[in-house]
Amino acid sequence: MKKILSLLLLSLVAIAARADGDIDAKWFKEHYAKAEYMIPMRDGVRLYTAVFTPKNKRGGDHPILYMRTPYGCAPYGKKNADFWKQSIYRNYLEAEYIFVFQDVRGRWMSEGEFVNVRPFIANKQGRDTDEASDAYDSVEWLLRKVRKNNGKVGVYGNSYCGFYALMAAASGHPAVCAVSPQAPVGDWFMGDDFHHNGAFAVCDAVSFLPHFGTTGRVKPTDKPVPFESPAQGGSYDYFMTHTVADITAALGGRVPFWDDMTAHPDYDEWWRQRSAMRATENITSPILMVGGAFDAEDAYGVWNIYRALRVNNPSLDCRIVVGPWAHGAWRGNGGANELGGVVFSEDSMSEFFRDEIEFPFFDYLLRGEGDGGASSSGALVFFSGENCWRESEGWSPETECEPSRLYIDETGVLRAEASDAKSSYSAYTSDPSDPVPYYPDTASRRKKEYMVAGQEFVDSRDDVLSFVSPVLEEDVTMAGAIEAVVYAAISTTDADFVVKVIDVGPDGEYEMLVRGDIMRGRYRNGFSTPEAFTPDRIERVAFTMPDVAHTFMAGHRIKVQIQSSWFPLFDRNPQRFVDIYKCSAADFVPCDVKIYHDADHPSHIAFYRMK
């Protein structure tokens, strides 16, 4: 990366750029008119769409800013309430954009059937529909029917809405001139929301799925039937006493996607069809990918969709901005400058994002105003630890940085050289009746703060191995994906492997989690082909964690922890080669785990070191 940008300087510029006057509900009503439409798709299904048009006090034609959502466009009807405050940045209001919000097919007031992560159809025929075709048909209608538009459309969305934004780019409509998928869903088996490397993110899945795809919707409605999650009481206690099969029984068929998901425990064609990566070819709309380095839900999607877009479209204007943010924090009302007590900046990073990144991106491409903003270089990534932004022409640490490794050894030290021991291992027993917690407080919903939480709370456990580097004499900057390579022998036929990379402050004052991830051991030779372990035979288990951007400062130490559960963030592995979605409590057994660190079995982490 060629240049380090001062966050303080950029923040001061951002603050200075903002107008002093207040925009309130009265102002909005005076300046904007609301209209509601049912836009017909090519198969006859109609989608509810709310359009807010400026009353043309500045004159001229206006670009359209469009978002598709499964979360509802309330309030419906003539009332605006405070909807615009949460959904529209004031920059766009002052520039008199046309705003379009649409319920996706089968949700809220739109007709049709809702399908979670509806598969993309590359070669559509006749009345074939997917999310890309729905976006295309909607844009075509808007250009013809909404007065005073300038013929240019920008699409954005965060999280699930980020998935829909990507599909709008995949529509190929020539009027879609700028798209920003933010924390987009990429692949629900490989790394986003529901699974990481085949391990089931049961806590999030149970809290999220009841809101989508439930049975009982017979027609469009602005008041969906509420659905109560089956996970009652504290999450730790609930998931300790309920297997996935128990949860399936409690749902009783009311969530079709849950039943489909549990019927496909491996990465088969059903899952591959639902990967957003399939929609990344032949993209022509300029793209602004946005994500959080500490996103507990969709860190996988932003990095991997970005890579797929660049590989499949070499000449595409494809940018990426990743800050030290939790899921969608950059779009919130807070400063987005701290997480879990870790402060990354004294200034507002959400303001910086709004004023210096997103708005300039759209305004340059849709109105020809400005210079494209702070993302115009190609990649703008915040490096925690040193707490600054780094700018480059693109994010490609694998070609621009030095490949490095850190090896574990029998003394509990993390070293740059592999051990020359003939035979060496560290051991622990993974007991499903006492899984390793992911966070000190596991009594309630999943905590987003776990992504940077101090790991001292598990240091004393016998089922967690720790390996610590000597005190660093110089800064060590990790950029890009981290590969964990573990040589293990287990006493049963399956196990999970969790690897965590931790920044230990001077004198061990704080142990900040930088990146951690999990691998379901049965998928060590392929996610489509699960294989049982042969007890006591040494096997290589390797997996790739989402990218990091972090500097371990001189005087700090690097720690790696290895364990076999991360609960209830991920479901407990019964540690037997059985169908985890259908097994009973009787199938859960303890497992003796040996992690090897000798000359023939050099367990390590591999990463890219930036100079």
C-alpha positions as MATLAB code, in Angstrom:
seq = 'MKKILSLLLLSLVAIAARADGDIDAKWFKEHYAKAEYMIPMRDGVRLYTAVFTPKNKRGGDHPILYMRTPYGCAPYGKKNADFWKQSIYRNYLEAEYIFVFQDVRGRWMSEGEFVNVRPFIANKQGRDTDEASDAYDSVEWLLRKVRKNNGKVGVYGNSYCGFYALMAAASGHPAVCAVSPQAPVGDWFMGDDFHHNGAFAVCDAVSFLPHFGTTGRVKPTDKPVPFESPAQGGSYDYFMTHTVADITAALGGRVPFWDDMTAHPDYDEWWRQRSAMRATENITSPILMVGGAFDAEDAYGVWNIYRALRVNNPSLDCRIVVGPWAHGAWRGNGGANELGGVVFSEDSMSEFFRDEIEFPFFDYLLRGEGDGGASSSGALVFFSGENCWRESEGWSPETECEPSRLYIDETGVLRAEASDAKSSYSAYTSDPSDPVPYYPDTASRRKKEYMVAGQEFVDSRDDVLSFVSPVLEEDVTMAGAIEAVVYAAISTTDADFVVKVIDVGPDGEYEMLVRGDIMRGRYRNGFSTPEAFTPDRIERVAFTMPDVAHTFMAGHRIKVQIQSSWFPLFDRNPQRFVDIYKCSAADFVPCDVKIYHDADHPSHIAFYRMK';
ca = [
       0.000    0.000    0.000;
       1.487    3.259   -1.140;
       0.237    5.792    1.348;
      -0.922    6.153    4.928;
      -3.836    8.559    5.387;
      -4.318   10.449    8.635;
      -7.725    9.658   10.077;
      -7.700   12.882   12.057;
      -7.121   14.995    8.948;
      -9.800   13.187    6.959;
     -12.270   13.472    9.826;
     -11.684   17.187   10.138;
     -12.289   17.576    6.405;
     -15.482   15.535    6.702;
     -16.800   17.594    9.584;
     -16.024   20.857    7.809;
     -17.898   19.681    4.722;
     -21.192   19.204    6.508;
     -23.898   21.880    6.458;
     -24.816   23.559    9.728;
     -28.561   23.798    9.162;
     -30.984   21.213   10.542;
     -33.146   19.048    8.324;
     -36.307   18.084   10.138;
     -39.641   16.477    9.270;
     -41.105   19.820    8.267;
     -38.225   20.476    5.873;
     -38.589   16.997    4.387;
     -42.310   17.441    3.781;
     -41.720   20.798    2.143;
     -39.016   19.456   -0.150;
     -40.145   15.899   -0.973;
     -43.298   14.131   -2.155;
     -44.026   10.452   -1.544;
     -45.735    8.085   -3.962;
     -46.375    4.333   -3.754;
     -46.487    1.943   -6.704;
     -46.928   -1.757   -7.409;
     -44.359   -2.300  -10.153;
     -45.044   -5.295  -12.440;
     -42.269   -7.807  -13.081;
     -41.881   -9.863  -16.267;
     -43.861  -12.773  -14.772;
     -46.741  -10.544  -13.629;
     -45.791  -10.366   -9.919;
     -45.983   -6.817   -8.567;
     -43.486   -5.316   -6.112;
     -44.343   -2.581   -3.624;
     -42.172    0.464   -4.217;
     -42.058    3.781   -2.339;
     -40.674    6.730   -4.305;
     -39.643   10.042   -2.758;
     -39.197   12.791   -5.340;
     -37.836   16.310   -4.741;
     -40.190   19.186   -5.419;
     -37.564   20.540   -7.807;
     -36.685   23.703   -5.937;
     -33.220   23.616   -7.498;
     -34.475   22.677  -10.960;
     -33.036   20.170  -13.381;
     -33.192   16.379  -13.445;
     -32.245   14.097  -10.588;
     -30.441   10.774  -10.137;
     -32.236    7.838   -8.524;
     -30.869    6.152   -5.395;
     -32.460    2.730   -5.018;
     -32.517    0.149   -2.226;
     -34.236   -3.252   -2.204;
     -35.032   -4.722    1.203;
     -36.644   -7.739    2.886;
     -37.065   -5.702    6.077;
     -40.009   -3.559    5.019;
     -40.489    0.004    3.798;
     -42.660    1.125    6.721;
     -44.440    3.351    7.312;
     -46.760    2.470    4.448;
     -49.288    4.963    3.195;
     -48.913    8.713    3.034;
     -47.105    9.104    6.335;
     -43.346    9.531    6.293;
     -42.751    9.520   10.055;
     -38.964    9.469   10.644;
     -38.290    6.911    7.930;
     -36.085    9.251    5.943;
     -33.866    9.990    8.964;
     -32.734    6.386    9.261;
     -32.610    5.623    5.543;
     -31.340    8.713    3.748;
     -28.140   10.671    4.412;
     -28.687   14.415    4.436;
     -26.048   14.838    1.704;
     -28.435   13.211   -0.787;
     -31.379   15.270    0.460;
     -29.508   18.513   -0.048;
     -28.463   17.342   -3.515;
     -32.111   16.497   -4.348;
     -31.816   12.845   -5.228;
     -34.877   10.715   -6.007;
     -35.124    7.918   -3.412;
     -36.640    4.511   -4.132;
     -37.290    1.794   -1.529;
     -38.729   -1.546   -2.526;
     -39.982   -4.643   -0.714;
     -38.377   -7.654   -2.391;
     -40.544  -10.380   -3.876;
     -42.687  -12.154   -1.287;
     -41.928   -9.749    1.578;
     -44.282   -7.284    3.267;
     -46.393   -5.489    0.636;
     -44.850   -7.144   -2.428;
     -46.491  -10.057   -4.197;
     -44.939  -13.406   -5.008;
     -42.951  -16.000   -3.113;
     -39.985  -15.081   -0.953;
     -36.882  -17.243   -1.367;
     -33.851  -16.797    0.881;
     -30.737  -15.899   -1.148;
     -32.665  -16.669   -4.315;
     -30.318  -18.374   -6.816;
     -28.986  -16.201   -9.604;
     -29.906  -17.377  -13.119;
     -27.085  -16.560  -15.526;
     -28.962  -17.364  -18.752;
     -32.572  -16.369  -18.197;
     -35.201  -17.425  -20.666;
     -38.598  -15.806  -21.170;
     -40.300  -15.282  -17.799;
     -37.408  -16.581  -15.675;
     -36.986  -14.386  -12.635;
     -34.375  -13.858   -9.952;
     -33.343  -10.867   -7.861;
     -31.319   -9.483  -10.768;
     -34.303   -9.572  -13.150;
     -36.551   -7.957  -10.525;
     -34.027   -5.122  -10.184;
     -33.770   -4.770  -13.972;
     -37.539   -4.632  -14.468;
     -37.922   -2.140  -11.636;
     -35.245    0.189  -12.994;
     -36.796    0.023  -16.453;
     -40.191    1.018  -15.008;
     -38.756    3.803  -12.842;
     -36.940    5.412  -15.753;
     -40.179    5.509  -17.761;
     -42.586    6.527  -14.994;
     -40.760    8.763  -12.502;
     -40.634   12.341  -13.727;
     -37.480   14.440  -13.852;
     -34.986   11.584  -13.442;
     -31.646   12.021  -15.185;
     -31.466    8.442  -16.448;
     -28.875    7.325  -13.894;
     -29.500    4.927  -11.008;
     -27.367    4.102   -7.982;
     -28.078    1.043   -5.833;
     -26.924    0.427   -2.287;
     -27.716   -1.797    0.653;
     -26.205   -3.260    3.793;
     -26.152   -6.934    4.864;
     -29.035   -8.797    3.183;
     -29.736   -5.575    1.284;
     -26.091   -5.700    0.175;
     -26.828   -9.051   -1.463;
     -29.719   -7.434   -3.351;
     -27.458   -4.533   -4.389;
     -24.989   -7.005   -5.909;
     -27.846   -8.666   -7.792;
     -28.834   -5.257   -9.171;
     -25.293   -4.908  -10.532;
     -25.631   -8.391  -12.024;
     -28.824   -7.294  -13.806;
     -26.714   -5.545  -16.420;
     -29.119   -2.633  -16.800;
     -27.174    0.164  -18.512;
     -28.750    2.847  -16.315;
     -27.321    1.275  -13.127;
     -24.235    3.469  -13.012;
     -23.008    2.871   -9.446;
     -23.580    0.094   -6.892;
     -22.463   -0.226   -3.287;
     -22.925   -3.693   -1.739;
     -22.164   -3.190    1.960;
     -21.422   -6.207    4.207;
     -23.159   -8.327    1.553;
     -24.164  -11.937    2.115;
     -21.695  -13.967    0.087;
     -22.042  -17.638    0.969;
     -24.113  -18.978    3.860;
     -22.140  -22.222    4.050;
     -18.571  -21.046    3.690;
     -18.396  -17.963    5.875;
     -21.440  -15.720    6.319;
     -24.181  -15.746    8.953;
     -25.136  -19.432    9.103;
     -21.871  -21.356    8.734;
     -18.133  -20.915    8.865;
     -16.199  -23.636    7.063;
     -19.132  -26.004    7.535;
     -19.618  -25.341   11.266;
     -23.173  -24.212   12.052;
     -23.566  -20.727   13.574;
     -26.555  -21.907   15.571;
     -26.977  -18.854   17.804;
     -27.391  -16.419   14.880;
     -29.389  -18.875   12.783;
     -32.046  -19.383   15.441;
     -32.417  -15.652   16.102;
     -32.468  -14.703   12.406;
     -34.398  -17.332   10.509;
     -37.830  -16.994   12.153;
     -38.043  -13.552   10.519;
     -37.773  -14.994    7.012;
     -39.558  -17.562    4.967;
     -42.097  -18.539    7.597;
     -45.284  -20.165    6.428;
     -48.681  -18.524    6.765;
     -48.267  -15.510    4.441;
     -51.059  -15.725    1.883;
     -51.025  -12.168    0.559;
     -49.066   -8.914    0.860;
     -49.332   -7.259    4.254;
     -47.858   -4.369    6.198;
     -48.343   -6.339    9.434;
     -46.605   -9.733    9.155;
     -47.554  -12.391   11.673;
     -45.012  -12.209   14.515;
     -42.857  -15.256   15.040;
     -41.301  -15.973   18.415;
     -37.869  -17.565   18.422;
     -37.787  -21.010   20.026;
     -34.627  -20.079   21.984;
     -36.138  -19.005   25.282;
     -34.041  -17.914   28.246;
     -30.277  -17.557   28.210;
     -28.686  -18.693   24.958;
     -25.982  -20.823   26.611;
     -28.468  -22.820   28.656;
     -30.877  -23.199   25.755;
     -28.306  -24.507   23.290;
     -26.775  -26.783   25.910;
     -30.111  -28.514   26.364;
     -31.392  -28.454   22.771;
     -29.749  -30.171   19.820;
     -30.329  -28.954   16.272;
     -32.845  -31.796   15.918;
     -34.685  -30.472   18.980;
     -34.861  -27.015   17.412;
     -36.130  -28.484   14.155;
     -38.906  -30.217   16.074;
     -39.767  -26.996   17.923;
     -40.028  -25.060   14.644;
     -42.461  -27.688   13.368;
     -42.006  -26.923    9.684;
     -42.866  -23.243   10.071;
     -39.517  -22.139    8.588;
     -39.044  -23.894    5.243;
     -35.495  -22.606    4.796;
     -34.465  -24.211    8.093;
     -35.795  -27.549    6.876;
     -34.051  -27.130    3.523;
     -30.803  -26.148    5.208;
     -30.757  -29.085    7.604;
     -31.521  -31.414    4.688;
     -28.258  -30.259    3.076;
     -25.561  -30.655    5.735;
     -22.728  -30.600    3.180;
     -21.714  -28.120    0.487;
     -23.734  -29.589   -2.355;
     -25.329  -28.075   -5.451;
     -28.175  -26.650   -3.373;
     -25.676  -24.463   -1.491;
     -23.566  -23.641   -4.543;
     -26.650  -22.293   -6.321;
     -27.114  -19.841   -3.433;
     -23.602  -18.422   -3.460;
     -23.485  -14.761   -4.472;
     -20.135  -15.411   -6.172;
     -22.087  -16.881   -9.121;
     -23.377  -13.394   -9.927;
     -19.984  -11.670  -10.163;
     -19.306  -12.211  -13.879;
     -19.950   -9.665  -16.641;
     -20.415   -6.755  -14.230;
     -20.052   -3.293  -15.770;
     -21.457   -0.998  -13.049;
     -18.748    0.644  -10.906;
     -18.723   -1.037   -7.490;
     -17.984    0.246   -3.992;
     -17.618   -2.700   -1.601;
     -17.894   -1.745    2.068;
     -17.350   -3.867    5.135;
     -16.168   -4.119    8.699;
     -12.990   -5.883    9.754;
     -14.823   -6.891   12.935;
     -18.158   -7.809   11.369;
     -19.551  -10.802   13.285;
     -21.996  -11.668   10.492;
     -20.664  -11.008    6.993;
     -16.904  -10.451    7.104;
     -16.488  -13.276    4.570;
     -18.749  -11.744    1.925;
     -17.101   -8.352    1.485;
     -13.562   -9.684    0.927;
     -14.501  -12.651   -1.238;
     -17.068  -10.922   -3.434;
     -14.514   -8.162   -4.007;
     -11.915  -10.718   -5.107;
     -14.397  -12.506   -7.369;
     -15.442   -9.229   -8.993;
     -11.838   -8.288   -9.740;
     -10.923  -11.713  -11.112;
     -14.037  -11.966  -13.289;
     -14.015   -8.333  -14.476;
     -10.371   -7.159  -14.722;
     -11.196   -3.713  -16.107;
     -14.054   -2.991  -13.677;
     -13.955    0.096  -11.450;
     -14.178   -1.970   -8.259;
     -13.299   -0.301   -4.970;
     -13.191   -1.566   -1.409;
     -13.423    0.242    1.914;
     -13.083   -1.698    5.166;
     -13.023    0.000    8.547;
     -12.680   -1.285   12.126;
     -16.410   -1.725   12.256;
     -19.021   -4.151   13.513;
     -21.818   -5.189   11.159;
     -23.197   -2.056    9.490;
     -21.778    0.261   12.163;
     -20.724    2.776    9.518;
     -24.406    3.354    8.692;
     -25.523    3.871   12.296;
     -26.111    7.009   14.297;
     -23.044    6.478   16.485;
     -19.471    7.418   15.723;
     -18.463    3.879   14.659;
     -15.062    4.621   16.174;
     -14.943    2.009   18.962;
     -16.028   -1.542   19.664;
     -16.096   -3.425   22.932;
     -14.011   -0.805   24.701;
     -11.349   -0.703   21.972;
     -11.141    2.880   20.685;
      -9.895    3.264   17.116;
     -10.340    7.018   16.717;
     -11.410   10.031   18.737;
     -13.362   11.305   15.732;
     -16.551   10.072   14.088;
     -15.774    7.400   11.518;
     -19.409    7.097   10.436;
     -19.370   10.780    9.497;
     -16.178   10.232    7.568;
     -17.785    7.322    5.722;
     -20.903    9.301    4.819;
     -19.192   12.485    3.727;
     -15.896   11.295    2.280;
     -16.661    7.835    0.912;
     -20.245    6.901    0.041;
     -21.784   10.200   -1.036;
     -18.808   11.290   -3.193;
     -18.800    7.858   -4.890;
     -22.440    8.130   -5.949;
     -22.377   11.865   -6.621;
     -19.448   11.599   -9.023;
     -20.985    8.714  -10.986;
     -24.624    9.852  -10.920;
     -24.302   13.657  -11.125;
     -20.720   14.189  -12.289;
     -19.949   16.189   -9.168;
     -16.726   16.012   -7.159;
     -13.801   13.630   -7.542;
     -15.212   10.287   -6.372;
     -14.109   10.626   -2.764;
     -11.622    8.822   -0.555;
     -12.304    5.448   -2.200;
     -11.288    6.584   -5.676;
      -7.785    5.163   -5.255;
      -9.248    1.649   -5.296;
      -8.728    0.342   -1.751;
      -9.033    2.152    1.560;
      -8.508   -0.143    4.541;
      -8.173    0.735    8.215;
      -5.377   -1.014   10.096;
      -6.166   -1.550   13.745;
      -3.285   -1.605   16.193;
      -1.620    1.356   14.519;
      -5.104    2.852   13.994;
      -4.786    4.493   10.607;
      -6.104    4.169    7.065;
      -3.925    2.783    4.291;
      -4.636    3.532    0.636;
      -3.670    1.561   -2.464;
      -4.739    0.893   -6.044;
      -6.355   -2.389   -4.995;
      -6.445   -4.896   -2.155;
      -4.083   -7.721   -3.100;
      -1.771   -8.559   -0.168;
      -1.119  -11.993   -1.647;
       0.881  -10.385   -4.472;
       2.246   -7.285   -2.738;
       3.261   -8.538    0.718;
       5.781  -10.993    2.104;
       4.436  -14.499    2.868;
       5.168  -15.301    6.505;
       4.556  -18.078    8.999;
       4.476  -18.484   12.743;
       4.864  -22.002   14.127;
       3.736  -23.398   17.456;
       6.123  -25.512   19.558;
       6.224  -27.776   22.592;
       7.219  -24.944   24.949;
       4.120  -22.863   24.190;
       6.090  -20.379   22.105;
       5.129  -18.990   18.701;
       8.220  -18.878   16.490;
       9.256  -17.910   12.971;
      10.975  -21.299   12.477;
       9.394  -24.728   12.650;
      10.453  -27.104   15.409;
      13.025  -29.774   14.558;
      11.628  -32.154   17.188;
      11.172  -35.747   16.044;
       7.774  -36.133   17.709;
       5.985  -33.430   19.676;
       2.391  -32.537   20.491;
       0.182  -30.686   22.951;
      -3.047  -32.309   24.125;
      -6.436  -31.489   25.578;
      -9.837  -33.109   25.983;
     -12.790  -31.495   24.244;
     -15.925  -32.247   26.267;
     -19.323  -31.323   24.750;
     -20.757  -31.086   28.266;
     -18.375  -28.178   28.992;
     -17.699  -26.341   25.709;
     -15.357  -23.347   25.493;
     -17.430  -20.124   25.600;
     -16.889  -17.555   22.874;
     -17.393  -14.596   25.241;
     -17.490  -13.998   29.010;
     -21.239  -13.284   28.867;
     -23.095  -16.061   27.047;
     -26.456  -15.627   28.748;
     -28.072  -13.497   26.033;
     -27.930  -12.920   22.292;
     -24.637  -13.106   20.472;
     -22.403  -10.171   21.335;
     -20.887   -8.270   18.427;
     -18.061   -7.254   20.748;
     -16.684  -10.784   20.739;
     -14.758   -9.916   17.575;
     -12.258   -7.825   19.600;
     -12.822   -9.253   23.073;
      -9.915   -9.936   25.384;
      -9.237  -13.675   25.533;
      -7.918  -13.774   29.093;
     -11.137  -15.392   30.230;
     -10.184  -18.729   28.639;
      -6.467  -18.696   29.449;
      -6.884  -20.988   32.442;
      -8.966  -23.658   30.668;
      -7.373  -27.061   30.114;
      -9.080  -27.396   26.713;
      -7.492  -24.269   25.215;
      -3.890  -24.320   23.974;
      -1.972  -21.036   23.913;
       1.239  -20.211   22.056;
       2.836  -16.781   22.482;
       5.596  -15.051   20.558;
       8.513  -13.281   22.195;
       8.066   -9.535   22.660;
       8.131   -7.941   19.203;
      11.174   -5.796   18.526;
       9.479   -4.137   15.556;
       5.959   -3.679   14.244;
       4.398   -6.661   12.479;
       1.588   -5.749   10.064;
      -0.700   -8.548    8.878;
      -2.737   -7.905    5.738;
      -5.071  -10.286    3.952;
      -6.284  -13.781    4.660;
      -4.749  -15.938    7.394;
      -4.399  -19.669    6.809;
      -4.463  -21.939    9.829;
      -2.721  -25.285    9.392;
      -3.181  -27.785   12.207;
      -1.850  -31.347   12.351;
      -4.121  -33.234   14.706;
      -4.917  -36.715   15.924;
      -8.203  -37.295   17.715;
      -9.651  -40.204   19.669;
     -13.050  -40.082   17.929;
     -14.270  -39.721   14.339;
     -14.909  -35.966   14.110;
     -13.999  -32.690   15.833;
     -13.987  -28.954   15.266;
     -10.867  -26.793   15.268;
     -10.921  -23.156   16.357;
      -7.828  -21.015   15.786;
      -7.565  -17.492   17.186;
      -4.940  -14.819   16.500;
      -4.573  -12.409   19.412;
      -2.705   -9.146   20.066;
      -1.217   -9.206   23.576;
      -0.427   -5.739   24.892;
       2.667   -4.832   26.923;
       2.867   -6.772   30.198;
      -0.134   -8.812   29.019;
      -2.464   -5.929   29.875;
      -4.989   -6.878   27.182;
      -5.434   -9.804   24.794;
      -7.419   -8.417   21.855;
      -8.863  -10.942   19.441;
      -7.713   -9.920   15.952;
      -9.218  -12.829   14.030;
     -10.634  -16.201   14.933;
     -12.475  -18.840   12.953;
     -13.654  -22.414   13.074;
     -13.339  -25.474   10.823;
     -15.529  -28.566   11.003;
     -12.895  -31.299   10.787;
     -14.930  -33.667    8.610;
     -14.536  -31.179    5.726;
     -10.719  -31.118    5.849;
     -10.516  -32.783    2.404;
     -13.440  -30.965    0.783;
     -16.668  -29.304    1.862;
     -18.719  -31.512   -0.444;
     -17.077  -34.722    0.720;
     -17.103  -35.115    4.519;
     -14.777  -37.796    5.854;
     -14.567  -39.461    9.226;
     -11.293  -39.341   11.124;
      -9.519  -42.574   11.875;
      -8.937  -42.414   15.635;
      -5.333  -41.558   16.614;
      -4.164  -41.042   13.028;
      -2.478  -37.680   12.390;
      -4.426  -35.581    9.861;
      -3.772  -32.170    8.296;
      -6.600  -29.684    8.860;
      -6.220  -26.370    7.044;
      -8.629  -23.483    6.562;
      -8.579  -19.832    5.568;
      -9.877  -17.076    7.819;
     -11.327  -13.792    6.523;
      -8.817  -11.024    5.842;
      -7.236   -8.995    8.585;
      -5.704   -5.538    8.565;
      -3.828   -5.191   11.838;
      -0.455   -4.050   13.123;
       1.039   -5.748   16.166;
       3.091   -2.895   17.586;
       6.634   -3.240   18.861;
       6.526   -4.232   22.524;
       3.405   -6.379   21.981;
       3.265  -10.145   21.487;
       1.299  -12.351   19.106;
      -0.697  -15.197   20.584;
      -2.368  -18.144   18.871;
      -5.004  -20.193   20.671;
      -6.351  -23.562   19.532;
      -9.508  -25.217   20.871;
     -12.339  -27.442   19.654;
     -15.495  -25.534   20.570;
     -16.676  -21.923   20.463;
     -20.054  -21.987   22.119;
     -22.847  -21.078   21.601;
     -21.568  -19.021   18.697;
     -21.298  -22.360   16.865;
     -23.110  -25.579   17.628;
     -21.372  -28.332   19.552;
     -19.854  -31.046   17.430;
     -20.909  -34.452   18.808;
     -17.355  -35.485   17.882;
     -18.670  -38.520   16.109;
     -19.181  -38.853   12.358;
     -22.970  -38.573   12.459;
     -25.484  -36.177   10.875;
     -25.174  -33.270   13.310;
     -28.533  -31.867   12.235;
     -30.313  -35.063   13.193;
     -28.306  -36.582   16.051;
     -29.515  -36.859   19.662;
     -27.894  -35.836   22.943;
     -26.654  -39.410   23.374;
     -24.379  -38.971   20.345;
     -22.194  -36.334   22.042;
     -18.945  -37.745   23.431;
     -15.641  -36.357   24.777;
     -12.679  -36.318   22.402;
      -8.961  -36.401   23.202;
      -7.161  -34.033   20.839;
      -3.439  -33.960   20.087;
      -2.060  -30.954   18.187;
       1.333  -31.774   16.683;
       4.251  -29.380   16.334;
       7.274  -31.341   15.143;
       9.451  -31.417   12.031;
       7.046  -33.615   10.078;
       3.875  -31.955   11.387;
       4.560  -28.204   11.630;
       1.268  -26.650   12.804;
       1.300  -22.930   12.027;
      -0.483  -19.854   10.811;
       0.450  -18.408    7.407;
      -0.139  -14.737    6.654;
       1.043  -11.833    4.533;
       3.324   -9.320    6.193;
       3.233   -5.752    4.992;
       6.377   -3.672    5.225;
];
